[in-house]
Amino acid sequence: MKRTTVDDLHKKWMKNPKYRREYEALEEEFSLAAALIEARARAGLTQEQVAQRMKTTQAAVARLEGGGSMPSTRTLEKYAKATGTRLKISFEPEGARP
């Protein structure tokens, strides 16, 4: 009997237009979370160290990196400074995928 993997299920569900719309709507949140985590990892910092530099808590940094909310530009600027990076925001045409 073949085992069903999460990837198999995802491929199957992506054929459903409603699932695809919802999944794609979350893509931006997940890409922001991934960028935050990548910046912290490149800086060689823990969430606690980033939190100290931002003058906040480790839990707040974990929430930022969790991708469940859209942080303010001010918060993103603080995160960038804490990780020794520069915040860059750009506008791309609809449908453009990196």
C-alpha positions as a Python dict, from the first residue, in 0.01 Angstrom:
ca = {
    (1, 'M'): (0, 0, 0),
    (2, 'K'): (139, 341, -102),
    (3, 'R'): (181, 597, 174),
    (4, 'T'): (27, 936, 113),
    (5, 'T'): (263, 1223, 187),
    (6, 'V'): (183, 1584, 261),
    (7, 'D'): (326, 1673, -82),
    (8, 'D'): (87, 1425, -246),
    (9, 'L'): (-208, 1577, -64),
    (10, 'H'): (-96, 1931, -146),
    (11, 'K'): (-70, 1847, -519),
    (12, 'K'): (-417, 1692, -508),
    (13, 'W'): (-569, 1984, -317),
    (14, 'M'): (-408, 2244, -547),
    (15, 'K'): (-645, 2119, -819),
    (16, 'N'): (-932, 2260, -612),
    (17, 'P'): (-976, 2630, -710),
    (18, 'K'): (-1084, 2737, -359),
    (19, 'Y'): (-787, 2564, -194),
    (20, 'R'): (-550, 2714, -454),
    (21, 'R'): (-685, 3069, -394),
    (22, 'E'): (-649, 3038, -17),
    (23, 'Y'): (-301, 2886, -44),
    (24, 'E'): (-183, 3160, -280),
    (25, 'A'): (-331, 3429, -54),
    (26, 'L'): (-104, 3307, 227),
    (27, 'E'): (207, 3296, 7),
    (28, 'E'): (304, 3657, 82),
    (29, 'E'): (279, 3604, 458),
    (30, 'F'): (496, 3295, 437),
    (31, 'S'): (754, 3463, 215),
    (32, 'L'): (783, 3751, 466),
    (33, 'A'): (827, 3504, 752),
    (34, 'A'): (1093, 3316, 553),
    (35, 'A'): (1277, 3642, 480),
    (36, 'L'): (1279, 3735, 848),
    (37, 'I'): (1413, 3397, 953),
    (38, 'E'): (1675, 3406, 676),
    (39, 'A'): (1797, 3751, 788),
    (40, 'R'): (1829, 3632, 1147),
    (41, 'A'): (2007, 3312, 1045),
    (42, 'R'): (2255, 3504, 824),
    (43, 'A'): (2329, 3731, 1120),
    (44, 'G'): (2389, 3423, 1336),
    (45, 'L'): (2142, 3543, 1599),
    (46, 'T'): (1884, 3371, 1816),
    (47, 'Q'): (1531, 3505, 1853),
    (48, 'E'): (1628, 3615, 2205),
    (49, 'Q'): (1923, 3817, 2073),
    (50, 'V'): (1708, 3983, 1807),
    (51, 'A'): (1447, 4060, 2072),
    (52, 'Q'): (1707, 4225, 2297),
    (53, 'R'): (1829, 4441, 2009),
    (54, 'M'): (1468, 4536, 1924),
    (55, 'K'): (1386, 4600, 2292),
    (56, 'T'): (1103, 4347, 2283),
    (57, 'T'): (1045, 3987, 2388),
    (58, 'Q'): (1151, 3660, 2229),
    (59, 'A'): (780, 3571, 2202),
    (60, 'A'): (717, 3885, 1994),
    (61, 'V'): (1000, 3787, 1756),
    (62, 'A'): (860, 3433, 1734),
    (63, 'R'): (518, 3576, 1641),
    (64, 'L'): (679, 3793, 1372),
    (65, 'E'): (861, 3493, 1228),
    (66, 'G'): (549, 3278, 1253),
    (67, 'G'): (387, 3459, 963),
    (68, 'G'): (47, 3495, 1127),
    (69, 'S'): (31, 3873, 1103),
    (70, 'M'): (142, 4162, 887),
    (71, 'P'): (386, 4372, 1090),
    (72, 'S'): (417, 4746, 1050),
    (73, 'T'): (696, 4902, 847),
    (74, 'R'): (837, 5041, 1173),
    (75, 'T'): (859, 4689, 1319),
    (76, 'L'): (1025, 4557, 1005),
    (77, 'E'): (1278, 4845, 1020),
    (78, 'K'): (1362, 4753, 1381),
    (79, 'Y'): (1403, 4387, 1282),
    (80, 'A'): (1629, 4485, 992),
    (81, 'K'): (1846, 4700, 1217),
    (82, 'A'): (1864, 4423, 1478),
    (83, 'T'): (1983, 4174, 1215),
    (84, 'G'): (2225, 4412, 1043),
    (85, 'T'): (2019, 4420, 726),
    (86, 'R'): (1832, 4683, 523),
    (87, 'L'): (1457, 4674, 465),
    (88, 'K'): (1367, 4694, 97),
    (89, 'I'): (1005, 4710, -17),
    (90, 'S'): (914, 4677, -382),
    (91, 'F'): (603, 4668, -599),
    (92, 'E'): (574, 4405, -869),
    (93, 'P'): (315, 4355, -1142),
    (94, 'E'): (28, 4119, -1054),
    (95, 'G'): (106, 3760, -1141),
    (96, 'A'): (482, 3810, -1121),
    (97, 'R'): (645, 3530, -923),
    (98, 'P'): (1009, 3529, -815),
}
